[in-house]
Amino acid sequence: MTEQNEAVQLRSLVKSDGTLELSLVEVEMPSPGPNEVLIRVEASPINPSDLGLLFGGADMETAKVSGTVYRPVVQATVPEAAMRGLAGRADSSLPVGNEGAGTVVDAGTSEAAQALLGKTVAAAGGAMYSQYRSVDASLCLVLPDGITASEGASSFVNPLTALGMVETMRTEGHSALVHTAAASNLGQMLNRLCIADGVQLVNIVRRPEQAELLRAAGATYVCDSSSPTFMADLIEALTATSATLAFDATGGGRLAGHILTAMEVAATATGGEYSRYGSTTHKQVYIYGGLDRGPTEFNRNFGMAWGIGGWLLTPFLQKVGAETFSRLRERVAGELKTTFASSYTKEVSLAEALQLDAISVYGKQATGEKYLINPNKDVRS
């Protein structure tokens, strides 16, 4: 049981005048309810899914830092176009951090909560860029012996997203997958998962060195979108795998349309009677990220049996229900050092995460530059 009265937490505030403000604030020490536990957060990753809430659509090229070394304040300008979509959060200070891990230092009175006291757990309760976080015991994943908080910090978002993609493939009747931004932490995880499960995966990357990284990790089909032979390579891979389902982290631009076009070419490669409506094979692209903030563009030259939609982890988990969620979570726990292992470029404190040099790195969402926050590292007033 901690005797602290206050805890430090990272907050993101978008002001109605179009200013983003990131700061560290002292909040009242959380007190766990009957079925809750209090986690001393020791590791929390900065995922792409955290950046939208953290930066609030601001132009981080305009960012300036003030305050002190241990209590920095970052301010940046939010473009007018972005402000139109942020009316619901204007002038509200919001905690950040989807997931993390640490030690349970206090627990409510329920048997489930008491059983976690002293355990190292991972949780995806939001507001994890905090020294301490109180969450329901049911949201906690007890880390196996020998797994540190740093190793278990990314136990939810990326592992369950990778598993969710494969689960979606199976439930929707597809037999293989396409994934963009495939050299990312998530992409490498999905590659290991598909190899382990015997699922054919077409990996799309943006640079030759990313292609080499995946091939070295055992990937069979890797297509570099910067290559002049990209479309030919993609069609060849789709013809070989019959992949008709893609998950696109890019969002904007023409990549989703190119994938659908290549799927259509692959679907008609075996011949058959010509139809002006294209093949009857349904082709689906799910957009789950926004690396490209521009509009999604495509030419409708892929027949009529196709779909483009959005995919997010939380709605997927709500749809599949508690039994499937439990099954997927148990698999993650058993493979944290293998299939679902995560690596980080740097561990930073809350204050260090608000330095401009750090923001310039993790804000790019570049492959191989994933940051881990330790909210209890070097906390001073």
C-alpha positions as CSV (number, residue, x, y, z in Angstrom):
1,M,0.0,0.0,0.0
2,T,1.5,3.4,-1.0
3,E,1.3,6.3,1.3
4,Q,1.4,8.9,-1.4
5,N,-1.4,11.4,-1.6
6,E,-0.8,12.5,-5.2
7,A,0.5,11.0,-8.4
8,V,1.9,12.5,-11.6
9,Q,-0.1,12.0,-14.8
10,L,0.4,13.2,-18.4
11,R,-2.5,15.2,-19.8
12,S,-3.4,16.4,-23.3
13,L,-5.5,19.6,-23.6
14,V,-6.8,21.0,-26.8
15,K,-8.0,24.6,-26.1
16,S,-10.8,26.2,-28.1
17,D,-8.4,28.8,-29.4
18,G,-6.6,26.1,-31.4
19,T,-3.7,25.4,-29.0
20,L,-2.6,21.9,-27.9
21,E,-1.0,21.8,-24.4
22,L,0.8,18.7,-23.0
23,S,1.7,18.8,-19.4
24,L,2.3,16.8,-16.3
25,V,-0.2,17.3,-13.5
26,E,-0.5,16.1,-9.9
27,V,-3.8,14.2,-9.4
28,E,-5.3,12.6,-6.3
29,M,-3.9,9.1,-5.7
30,P,-6.4,6.6,-7.1
31,S,-8.3,4.5,-4.5
32,P,-9.3,1.1,-5.7
33,G,-13.0,0.1,-5.5
34,P,-14.1,-3.3,-4.3
35,N,-13.1,-5.1,-7.5
36,E,-10.3,-2.8,-8.5
37,V,-6.5,-2.9,-8.1
38,L,-4.0,-0.1,-7.9
39,I,-1.1,-0.5,-10.3
40,R,2.2,1.2,-9.9
41,V,2.8,1.7,-13.6
42,E,6.4,0.8,-14.6
43,A,6.1,0.6,-18.4
44,S,3.7,2.0,-21.0
45,P,4.3,2.0,-24.7
46,I,3.7,4.9,-27.1
47,N,1.6,3.2,-29.8
48,P,0.4,4.9,-33.0
49,S,-3.1,4.6,-31.5
50,D,-2.0,6.9,-28.6
51,L,-0.7,9.7,-30.8
52,G,-4.1,10.9,-31.9
53,L,-5.3,11.6,-28.4
54,L,-1.9,12.8,-27.3
55,F,-1.3,15.3,-30.1
56,G,-4.9,16.1,-30.9
57,G,-4.3,16.8,-34.6
58,A,-1.8,19.5,-33.8
59,D,1.0,20.4,-36.2
60,M,4.0,19.3,-34.0
61,E,6.4,21.2,-36.2
62,T,5.1,24.2,-34.4
63,A,5.7,22.7,-30.9
64,K,7.5,24.7,-28.3
65,V,8.4,23.6,-24.8
66,S,8.4,25.7,-21.6
67,G,8.2,25.0,-17.9
68,T,10.9,23.1,-16.0
69,V,13.0,20.0,-16.7
70,Y,10.7,17.9,-14.5
71,R,7.5,19.7,-15.4
72,P,7.7,20.6,-19.1
73,V,4.8,22.1,-20.9
74,V,4.5,21.6,-24.6
75,Q,2.4,23.8,-26.8
76,A,1.6,23.5,-30.5
77,T,-0.9,24.9,-33.0
78,V,-3.9,22.8,-34.0
79,P,-4.9,23.6,-37.7
80,E,-8.4,25.0,-38.1
81,A,-9.4,22.0,-40.3
82,A,-8.4,19.7,-37.4
83,M,-10.3,21.7,-34.8
84,R,-13.6,21.1,-36.6
85,G,-13.3,17.4,-35.6
86,L,-12.2,18.1,-32.0
87,A,-15.2,20.1,-30.7
88,G,-16.1,17.2,-28.3
89,R,-12.8,17.5,-26.5
90,A,-12.1,21.2,-26.6
91,D,-11.0,22.6,-23.2
92,S,-11.1,19.2,-21.6
93,S,-7.8,17.9,-20.1
94,L,-7.5,14.2,-21.0
95,P,-5.2,11.5,-19.6
96,V,-3.3,9.5,-22.2
97,G,-1.9,5.9,-22.6
98,N,-3.9,2.9,-23.8
99,E,-1.9,0.2,-22.0
100,G,0.9,-0.6,-19.7
101,A,2.2,-2.9,-17.0
102,G,3.4,-2.7,-13.4
103,T,3.0,-4.0,-9.8
104,V,-0.3,-4.2,-8.0
105,V,0.3,-2.2,-4.7
106,D,-3.2,-2.1,-3.4
107,A,-6.5,-3.9,-4.0
108,G,-10.2,-3.8,-3.3
109,T,-12.0,-6.2,-1.0
110,S,-13.2,-8.7,-3.7
111,E,-11.5,-12.1,-3.9
112,A,-10.4,-11.4,-7.5
113,A,-8.8,-8.1,-6.6
114,Q,-7.0,-9.4,-3.5
115,A,-5.6,-12.3,-5.6
116,L,-3.7,-9.8,-7.7
117,L,-2.0,-8.0,-4.8
118,G,1.8,-8.0,-5.3
119,K,1.5,-9.4,-8.8
120,T,3.1,-7.9,-12.0
121,V,0.2,-7.3,-14.3
122,A,-0.6,-5.7,-17.7
123,A,-3.7,-3.7,-18.3
124,A,-5.4,-1.7,-21.0
125,G,-7.5,0.7,-19.0
126,G,-6.5,4.0,-20.5
127,A,-4.7,6.8,-18.7
128,M,-1.6,4.6,-18.3
129,Y,0.8,7.5,-18.7
130,S,0.4,7.9,-14.9
131,Q,2.4,6.9,-11.9
132,Y,-0.5,4.9,-10.5
133,R,-3.6,3.6,-12.2
134,S,-6.7,2.0,-10.6
135,V,-8.4,-0.5,-12.9
136,D,-11.0,-3.3,-12.6
137,A,-9.4,-6.6,-11.8
138,S,-11.0,-8.2,-14.8
139,L,-8.9,-5.9,-17.1
140,C,-5.6,-7.2,-15.7
141,L,-3.4,-9.9,-17.3
142,V,-1.1,-11.5,-14.8
143,L,2.3,-11.7,-16.4
144,P,3.9,-15.1,-16.2
145,D,6.9,-15.7,-14.0
146,G,10.1,-14.2,-15.5
147,I,8.2,-11.6,-17.6
148,T,9.1,-8.0,-16.6
149,A,6.7,-5.0,-16.8
150,S,8.7,-3.8,-19.8
151,E,8.3,-7.1,-21.6
152,G,4.6,-7.2,-20.8
153,A,3.8,-3.5,-21.4
154,S,2.5,-4.1,-24.9
155,S,0.4,-7.1,-24.1
156,F,-2.9,-5.8,-25.4
157,V,-3.0,-3.4,-28.4
158,N,-0.5,-5.0,-30.8
159,P,-0.9,-8.7,-29.9
160,L,-4.7,-8.6,-29.8
161,T,-4.7,-6.5,-33.0
162,A,-2.6,-9.2,-34.8
163,L,-4.8,-12.0,-33.4
164,G,-7.9,-10.0,-34.3
165,M,-6.8,-9.7,-37.9
166,V,-6.3,-13.4,-38.2
167,E,-9.6,-14.1,-36.4
168,T,-11.4,-11.7,-38.7
169,M,-9.9,-13.5,-41.7
170,R,-11.3,-16.8,-40.6
171,T,-14.7,-15.6,-39.5
172,E,-15.3,-13.7,-42.8
173,G,-14.2,-16.7,-44.9
174,H,-10.9,-15.5,-46.3
175,S,-7.9,-17.7,-46.5
176,A,-4.9,-15.3,-46.5
177,L,-4.0,-11.7,-45.5
178,V,-2.4,-8.6,-46.8
179,H,-0.9,-6.1,-44.3
180,T,0.6,-2.6,-45.0
181,A,3.3,-0.9,-42.9
182,A,4.3,-4.4,-42.4
183,A,7.8,-3.7,-40.9
184,S,6.2,-2.0,-37.9
185,N,6.3,-3.6,-34.4
186,L,2.7,-4.8,-35.1
187,G,3.7,-6.0,-38.6
188,Q,6.6,-8.0,-37.4
189,M,4.3,-9.6,-34.7
190,L,1.7,-10.4,-37.3
191,N,4.4,-12.0,-39.5
192,R,5.5,-14.3,-36.6
193,L,1.9,-15.1,-35.8
194,C,1.1,-16.1,-39.4
195,I,4.2,-18.2,-39.7
196,A,3.3,-20.0,-36.5
197,D,-0.3,-20.6,-37.6
198,G,0.4,-21.4,-41.2
199,V,-1.4,-18.4,-42.6
200,Q,-0.2,-16.9,-45.8
201,L,0.6,-13.3,-45.4
202,V,1.5,-10.6,-48.1
203,N,3.6,-7.9,-46.4
204,I,3.6,-4.4,-48.0
205,V,6.5,-2.1,-46.9
206,R,7.7,1.3,-48.0
207,R,11.5,0.8,-48.2
208,P,14.0,-1.9,-49.4
209,E,15.6,-2.2,-45.9
210,Q,12.2,-3.0,-44.4
211,A,11.7,-5.7,-47.0
212,E,15.0,-7.2,-46.0
213,L,14.1,-7.1,-42.4
214,L,10.9,-9.1,-42.9
215,R,12.6,-11.6,-45.3
216,A,15.2,-12.2,-42.6
217,A,12.4,-12.9,-40.2
218,G,11.0,-15.6,-42.5
219,A,8.4,-13.7,-44.5
220,T,7.7,-15.3,-47.9
221,Y,5.8,-12.5,-49.6
222,V,7.1,-9.0,-49.3
223,C,6.2,-6.1,-51.7
224,D,8.0,-2.8,-51.5
225,S,5.6,0.0,-52.5
226,S,8.6,2.2,-53.5
227,S,9.8,-0.3,-56.1
228,P,8.9,0.3,-59.8
229,T,7.7,-3.3,-60.0
230,F,5.4,-3.0,-57.0
231,M,2.1,-3.7,-58.7
232,A,3.6,-6.6,-60.6
233,D,5.1,-8.0,-57.4
234,L,1.8,-7.5,-55.5
235,I,-0.3,-9.2,-58.2
236,E,2.2,-12.2,-58.2
237,A,1.9,-12.5,-54.4
238,L,-1.9,-12.3,-54.5
239,T,-2.1,-14.8,-57.2
240,A,0.1,-17.2,-55.2
241,T,-1.8,-16.7,-51.9
242,S,-5.4,-15.9,-53.1
243,A,-5.4,-13.3,-50.4
244,T,-8.7,-11.3,-50.5
245,L,-8.5,-9.5,-47.2
246,A,-6.2,-6.6,-46.4
247,F,-5.5,-4.4,-43.3
248,D,-4.2,-1.0,-44.2
249,A,-2.4,1.2,-41.7
250,T,-1.8,3.9,-44.2
251,G,-5.3,5.1,-44.6
252,G,-4.9,8.0,-47.1
253,G,-3.5,7.9,-50.6
254,R,-4.0,5.3,-53.3
255,L,-2.6,2.1,-51.6
256,A,-6.0,0.7,-50.6
257,G,-7.2,1.1,-54.2
258,H,-4.0,-0.5,-55.6
259,I,-4.5,-3.5,-53.3
260,L,-8.1,-4.0,-54.5
261,T,-7.0,-3.7,-58.2
262,A,-4.3,-6.3,-57.7
263,M,-6.7,-8.6,-55.9
264,E,-9.1,-8.3,-58.9
265,V,-6.3,-9.1,-61.4
266,A,-5.3,-12.1,-59.3
267,A,-8.9,-13.3,-59.1
268,T,-9.4,-13.2,-62.8
269,A,-6.0,-14.6,-63.6
270,T,-7.3,-18.2,-63.9
271,G,-9.6,-17.2,-66.8
272,G,-13.3,-18.0,-67.0
273,E,-16.1,-16.3,-68.7
274,Y,-15.7,-12.5,-69.0
275,S,-18.1,-10.3,-67.1
276,R,-18.3,-6.5,-67.4
277,Y,-19.0,-6.5,-63.6
278,G,-15.7,-8.1,-62.8
279,S,-15.0,-11.2,-60.7
280,T,-17.5,-12.5,-58.2
281,T,-14.7,-12.9,-55.6
282,H,-15.3,-10.5,-52.7
283,K,-12.3,-8.3,-52.0
284,Q,-12.1,-6.4,-48.7
285,V,-9.7,-3.7,-47.4
286,Y,-10.0,-2.6,-43.7
287,I,-8.4,0.7,-42.8
288,Y,-7.2,0.7,-39.2
289,G,-4.6,3.4,-39.2
290,G,-3.8,6.9,-40.5
291,L,-0.1,7.1,-41.4
292,D,-1.2,9.2,-44.4
293,R,-3.7,11.8,-43.2
294,G,-4.8,12.7,-46.8
295,P,-7.9,11.5,-48.5
296,T,-8.3,7.8,-49.5
297,E,-8.2,7.7,-53.3
298,F,-9.0,4.9,-55.7
299,N,-10.2,4.1,-59.2
300,R,-13.0,1.7,-59.4
301,N,-11.4,-0.8,-61.8
302,F,-11.8,-3.8,-59.5
303,G,-15.3,-5.0,-60.4
304,M,-18.3,-4.8,-58.0
305,A,-17.5,-7.4,-55.4
306,W,-15.4,-5.3,-53.0
307,G,-15.5,-3.3,-49.8
308,I,-13.6,-0.6,-47.9
309,G,-14.3,-0.1,-44.3
310,G,-12.8,0.7,-40.9
311,W,-11.5,-1.8,-38.3
312,L,-10.7,-1.1,-34.7
313,L,-9.6,-3.5,-31.9
314,T,-12.2,-2.5,-29.3
315,P,-15.3,-3.0,-31.5
316,F,-13.8,-6.3,-32.7
317,L,-13.4,-7.5,-29.1
318,Q,-16.9,-6.4,-28.2
319,K,-18.2,-8.3,-31.1
320,V,-16.4,-11.6,-30.5
321,G,-17.4,-11.7,-26.8
322,A,-15.8,-12.6,-23.5
323,E,-15.0,-16.3,-24.3
324,T,-13.0,-15.4,-27.5
325,F,-11.3,-12.5,-25.7
326,S,-10.2,-14.7,-22.9
327,R,-8.8,-17.3,-25.3
328,L,-6.8,-14.7,-27.3
329,R,-5.5,-13.1,-24.1
330,E,-4.3,-16.4,-22.7
331,R,-2.4,-17.0,-25.9
332,V,-0.7,-13.6,-25.6
333,A,0.4,-14.4,-22.1
334,G,1.9,-17.7,-23.2
335,E,3.9,-16.2,-26.1
336,L,5.1,-12.8,-24.7
337,K,8.7,-13.7,-25.3
338,T,8.2,-15.3,-28.7
339,T,5.3,-14.5,-31.1
340,F,4.2,-11.3,-29.2
341,A,7.6,-10.0,-28.1
342,S,8.0,-6.2,-28.5
343,S,11.2,-4.2,-28.7
344,Y,11.8,-0.5,-27.9
345,T,14.3,2.1,-29.0
346,K,14.3,3.9,-25.7
347,E,12.8,4.1,-22.3
348,V,11.9,7.6,-21.1
349,S,10.3,9.2,-18.1
350,L,7.1,11.2,-18.3
351,A,9.1,14.4,-18.4
352,E,11.5,13.1,-21.1
353,A,8.5,12.1,-23.2
354,L,7.6,15.8,-23.5
355,Q,11.0,16.9,-24.8
356,L,11.0,18.0,-28.4
357,D,13.8,15.7,-29.4
358,A,11.8,12.7,-28.2
359,I,8.6,13.9,-29.8
360,S,10.4,14.3,-33.1
361,V,11.3,10.6,-33.0
362,Y,8.2,8.8,-31.7
363,G,5.9,11.2,-33.4
364,K,7.1,10.1,-36.8
365,Q,5.8,6.6,-36.2
366,A,8.9,5.3,-37.9
367,T,9.8,1.6,-38.0
368,G,12.2,0.7,-35.3
369,E,11.7,3.8,-33.2
370,K,9.2,2.7,-30.6
371,Y,9.4,4.5,-27.2
372,L,8.5,3.1,-23.8
373,I,7.4,5.4,-20.9
374,N,8.2,4.5,-17.4
375,P,6.0,6.9,-15.4
376,N,7.8,6.2,-12.2
377,K,11.3,7.0,-13.6
378,D,13.0,10.1,-12.1
379,V,9.8,11.8,-10.9
380,R,10.5,15.1,-9.2
381,S,8.6,18.3,-8.6
